[in-house]
Amino acid sequence: MKKKKITKYIVAALLLIALLLILTPLFWCISLSFDRRALTNLPAFSLIPHEPSLFNYQAAWNTIPLVRYYANTLFLTVTNTVISVFFAMMCGYAFAKGKFMFKNFWFIFMLAVMMIPFESRMIPLYIQYKNWGMLDTYKPLIFGSFAYVYGVFFSRQNIEAIPDSLRESAYIDGAGEWRIFLQIIIPLSKPLIATLSILQVLANWNSYLWPLIVLRSSQKQVISVGVAMFNAQQDMVYYGPRMAVAVVSAIPLTILFLFLQKYIVQSIALSGVKQ
């Protein structure tokens, strides 16, 4: 028993040290964002601002359109999440309960496509949307949501576990496929919907590479690209304003995690995917 207690205390101490190592840079970032002295010179390390002020946040607010970036990111996140989850559920239901020719072939083909890295498809996709005249619009960022391949795979695996007797009873009552899907499959798949939605929100809010490529207007950019553009356009290293922008961009996901941390951890554990 004593050995178990000692081991437990050692593990707790190591975890505490690791937590402090992780949180220290975060708190220093927050401290610099409120420090009036953190402009061209980096102040000495301190978790408390030397000269507390909102100057850095005012400078960031006046330099880049943060509200616009937030609105763009929120619009794309909500739109892509709704589209991707709904169509993933539809396709998953078709693969799980439907009967059509070459069903297994198309499912395996879909999985094969999922294994192709996005970077290898990026240039062909760019050329395709360029020929269609869709660059500098949100269409390239939204159209990809209709094919959420991992969501289809995950939906199929979960919907397949729903008893067929429920569908058969609904058929006897005269229900069609759409009614069964909307009134039986969807209500029974709330944990699945929550999992896919959380993963999509995290992925879309942190999306950087594809928006950077297809969007050219600064007013249409998302918050992740906007922060990078702000850091790149400065001739001098303005530590305080940069830290302020970083803090502001991380606020929504931080709030989301604080309120939904239980479901986020469950979704990652259930899906086996970290995005």
C-alpha positions as CSV (number, residue, x, y, z in Angstrom):
1,M,0.0,0.0,0.0
2,K,2.8,2.4,0.9
3,K,4.5,1.8,-2.5
4,K,1.2,2.5,-4.3
5,K,0.8,5.7,-2.4
6,I,4.3,6.8,-3.1
7,T,3.9,6.0,-6.7
8,K,0.7,7.9,-6.8
9,Y,2.3,11.0,-5.2
10,I,5.2,10.8,-7.6
11,V,2.9,10.7,-10.6
12,A,0.9,13.6,-9.3
13,A,4.0,15.6,-8.7
14,L,5.3,14.9,-12.2
15,L,1.9,15.8,-13.7
16,L,1.9,19.0,-11.7
17,I,5.3,20.0,-13.0
18,A,4.3,19.2,-16.5
19,L,1.1,21.4,-16.1
20,L,3.2,24.3,-14.8
21,L,5.6,24.0,-17.8
22,I,2.7,24.1,-20.2
23,L,0.8,26.9,-18.5
24,T,3.8,29.2,-17.8
25,P,4.2,30.3,-21.5
26,L,0.4,30.8,-21.7
27,F,0.3,33.1,-18.6
28,W,3.3,35.0,-19.9
29,C,1.6,35.6,-23.2
30,I,-1.4,37.0,-21.3
31,S,0.8,39.1,-19.1
32,L,2.6,40.5,-22.2
33,S,-0.7,41.4,-23.8
34,F,-1.6,43.6,-20.9
35,D,1.9,45.1,-20.5
36,R,2.4,48.6,-21.8
37,R,6.1,48.1,-22.0
38,A,5.9,45.1,-24.3
39,L,6.4,46.9,-27.6
40,T,9.7,46.9,-29.4
41,N,11.5,45.6,-26.3
42,L,10.7,42.3,-24.5
43,P,10.3,43.0,-20.8
44,A,11.9,40.7,-18.2
45,F,9.9,37.5,-17.6
46,S,7.0,38.1,-15.2
47,L,3.5,36.6,-14.9
48,I,2.3,40.1,-13.7
49,P,2.4,43.0,-16.2
50,H,5.0,45.6,-15.4
51,E,2.7,48.4,-16.5
52,P,-0.9,47.1,-16.7
53,S,-2.7,48.6,-19.6
54,L,-5.2,47.9,-22.4
55,F,-3.0,49.7,-24.9
56,N,-1.9,46.5,-26.7
57,Y,-5.6,45.5,-27.3
58,Q,-6.4,49.0,-28.5
59,A,-3.5,48.9,-30.9
60,A,-4.5,45.4,-32.3
61,W,-8.2,46.6,-32.5
62,N,-7.2,49.6,-34.6
63,T,-4.7,47.7,-36.8
64,I,-6.8,44.7,-38.0
65,P,-10.6,44.2,-38.4
66,L,-10.9,41.6,-35.6
67,V,-14.7,41.8,-35.6
68,R,-14.8,41.1,-39.3
69,Y,-12.4,38.1,-38.9
70,Y,-14.5,36.8,-36.1
71,A,-17.7,37.1,-38.1
72,N,-16.2,35.4,-41.2
73,T,-14.8,32.5,-39.0
74,L,-18.1,32.1,-37.2
75,F,-20.1,32.0,-40.4
76,L,-17.8,29.4,-42.0
77,T,-17.6,27.3,-38.8
78,V,-21.4,27.1,-38.3
79,T,-22.1,26.6,-42.0
80,N,-19.5,23.9,-42.5
81,T,-20.4,22.1,-39.3
82,V,-24.1,21.9,-40.1
83,I,-23.5,20.8,-43.7
84,S,-20.8,18.3,-43.0
85,V,-22.5,16.6,-40.0
86,F,-25.9,16.4,-41.8
87,F,-24.6,14.9,-45.0
88,A,-22.2,12.6,-43.1
89,M,-25.3,11.3,-41.2
90,M,-27.2,10.8,-44.5
91,C,-24.4,8.9,-46.2
92,G,-23.7,6.9,-43.0
93,Y,-27.3,5.9,-42.9
94,A,-27.2,4.8,-46.5
95,F,-24.1,2.7,-46.0
96,A,-25.3,1.2,-42.8
97,K,-28.9,0.4,-43.6
98,G,-29.3,0.9,-47.4
99,K,-29.2,-1.7,-50.1
100,F,-27.7,-0.7,-53.4
101,M,-25.2,-2.1,-55.9
102,F,-21.5,-2.1,-55.0
103,K,-22.2,-0.7,-51.6
104,N,-19.1,-2.3,-50.0
105,F,-16.9,-1.2,-53.0
106,W,-18.0,2.4,-52.7
107,F,-17.4,2.3,-48.9
108,I,-13.9,1.0,-49.4
109,F,-13.3,3.5,-52.2
110,M,-14.4,6.3,-49.8
111,L,-12.0,5.0,-47.1
112,A,-9.2,5.0,-49.7
113,V,-9.9,8.6,-50.6
114,M,-9.8,9.5,-46.9
115,M,-6.2,8.2,-46.7
116,I,-5.0,10.6,-49.3
117,P,-3.4,13.7,-47.6
118,F,-5.0,17.0,-48.3
119,E,-1.6,18.5,-49.4
120,S,-1.5,16.1,-52.3
121,R,-4.9,17.3,-53.5
122,M,-4.4,21.0,-52.8
123,I,-3.0,22.1,-56.1
124,P,-5.6,20.2,-58.3
125,L,-8.4,21.6,-56.1
126,Y,-6.9,25.1,-56.5
127,I,-6.8,24.8,-60.3
128,Q,-10.3,23.4,-60.3
129,Y,-11.8,26.3,-58.3
130,K,-9.7,28.8,-60.3
131,N,-11.2,27.5,-63.6
132,W,-14.7,27.7,-62.1
133,G,-14.0,31.4,-61.1
134,M,-14.6,30.7,-57.4
135,L,-11.3,32.0,-55.9
136,D,-11.7,34.7,-53.3
137,T,-15.1,33.4,-52.4
138,Y,-16.3,31.1,-49.6
139,K,-17.5,28.4,-52.0
140,P,-14.2,26.5,-52.0
141,L,-14.3,26.5,-48.2
142,I,-17.9,25.3,-48.1
143,F,-18.1,22.8,-50.9
144,G,-15.6,20.5,-49.2
145,S,-18.0,20.1,-46.2
146,F,-20.4,18.1,-48.3
147,A,-17.8,15.2,-48.4
148,Y,-16.9,14.8,-44.7
149,V,-15.4,11.3,-45.3
150,Y,-14.4,10.6,-41.7
151,G,-17.9,11.6,-40.6
152,V,-19.4,9.2,-43.1
153,F,-17.3,6.4,-41.8
154,F,-18.0,7.2,-38.2
155,S,-21.7,7.6,-38.8
156,R,-21.9,4.3,-40.6
157,Q,-20.2,2.5,-37.7
158,N,-22.6,4.0,-35.2
159,I,-25.9,3.8,-37.1
160,E,-25.2,0.2,-38.0
161,A,-25.6,-0.6,-34.3
162,I,-29.2,0.7,-34.3
163,P,-31.6,-2.3,-34.4
164,D,-33.3,-3.0,-37.7
165,S,-36.5,-3.7,-35.8
166,L,-37.1,0.0,-35.3
167,R,-36.9,0.7,-39.0
168,E,-39.2,-2.3,-39.8
169,S,-41.8,-1.0,-37.3
170,A,-41.6,2.4,-38.9
171,Y,-42.1,0.8,-42.4
172,I,-45.2,-1.0,-41.1
173,D,-46.6,2.3,-39.9
174,G,-46.1,3.7,-43.4
175,A,-43.0,5.8,-42.7
176,G,-40.6,6.5,-45.6
177,E,-36.8,6.7,-45.5
178,W,-36.7,10.4,-44.8
179,R,-39.1,10.1,-41.9
180,I,-37.2,7.2,-40.5
181,F,-33.9,9.2,-40.8
182,L,-35.2,12.4,-39.3
183,Q,-37.5,10.9,-36.5
184,I,-35.6,7.7,-35.6
185,I,-32.0,7.8,-36.7
186,I,-31.3,11.4,-35.8
187,P,-32.7,11.3,-32.2
188,L,-30.9,8.1,-31.5
189,S,-27.6,9.5,-32.8
190,K,-27.3,12.6,-30.5
191,P,-23.9,11.5,-29.1
192,L,-22.6,10.9,-32.6
193,I,-23.8,14.3,-33.8
194,A,-22.2,16.0,-30.7
195,T,-18.9,14.2,-31.5
196,L,-18.8,15.2,-35.2
197,S,-20.0,18.7,-34.4
198,I,-17.2,19.3,-31.8
199,L,-14.5,17.9,-34.1
200,Q,-15.8,20.1,-37.0
201,V,-15.9,23.3,-34.9
202,L,-12.3,22.8,-33.7
203,A,-11.1,22.0,-37.2
204,N,-12.9,24.9,-38.9
205,W,-12.0,27.5,-36.3
206,N,-8.3,26.5,-36.6
207,S,-8.3,26.2,-40.4
208,Y,-5.4,28.0,-41.9
209,L,-3.8,26.6,-45.1
210,W,-6.9,26.3,-47.4
211,P,-8.3,29.8,-46.5
212,L,-4.9,31.3,-47.0
213,I,-4.7,29.8,-50.5
214,V,-8.2,30.5,-51.9
215,L,-9.0,33.8,-50.1
216,R,-7.2,36.9,-51.3
217,S,-9.2,39.8,-49.9
218,S,-8.2,40.7,-46.4
219,Q,-11.8,41.5,-45.4
220,K,-12.8,37.9,-46.2
221,Q,-10.1,36.1,-44.2
222,V,-10.7,34.0,-41.1
223,I,-9.2,34.7,-37.7
224,S,-6.3,32.3,-38.0
225,V,-5.1,33.8,-41.2
226,G,-5.8,37.3,-40.0
227,V,-3.5,36.8,-37.0
228,A,-0.7,35.5,-39.2
229,M,-1.2,38.5,-41.6
230,F,-1.0,40.9,-38.6
231,N,2.3,39.3,-37.5
232,A,3.8,39.3,-41.0
233,Q,2.9,43.0,-41.8
234,Q,4.7,44.5,-38.8
235,D,8.2,45.9,-39.6
236,M,9.1,45.8,-35.9
237,V,8.4,43.1,-33.3
238,Y,5.5,44.5,-31.4
239,Y,5.3,41.8,-28.7
240,G,2.3,43.3,-26.8
241,P,-0.1,43.7,-29.7
242,R,0.9,40.4,-31.1
243,M,0.2,38.7,-27.8
244,A,-3.1,40.6,-27.6
245,V,-4.2,39.3,-31.0
246,A,-3.2,35.8,-30.0
247,V,-5.2,36.0,-26.8
248,V,-8.3,37.4,-28.6
249,S,-8.2,34.8,-31.3
250,A,-8.1,32.0,-28.7
251,I,-11.0,33.2,-26.5
252,P,-13.9,31.5,-28.3
253,L,-12.2,28.0,-28.3
254,T,-11.2,28.5,-24.7
255,I,-14.8,29.3,-23.7
256,L,-16.0,26.4,-25.7
257,F,-13.6,24.0,-24.0
258,L,-14.4,25.3,-20.5
259,F,-18.1,24.7,-21.0
260,L,-17.9,21.5,-23.1
261,Q,-14.7,20.0,-21.9
262,K,-16.5,16.8,-20.8
263,Y,-18.0,16.3,-24.2
264,I,-14.8,17.3,-26.0
265,V,-12.8,14.7,-24.1
266,Q,-15.5,12.1,-24.7
267,S,-15.6,12.9,-28.4
268,I,-11.9,12.6,-28.9
269,A,-11.8,9.4,-26.9
270,L,-14.8,8.0,-28.8
271,S,-13.5,9.0,-32.2
272,G,-9.8,8.3,-31.8
273,V,-9.1,11.5,-33.7
274,K,-7.3,14.6,-32.5
275,Q,-7.8,17.6,-34.8
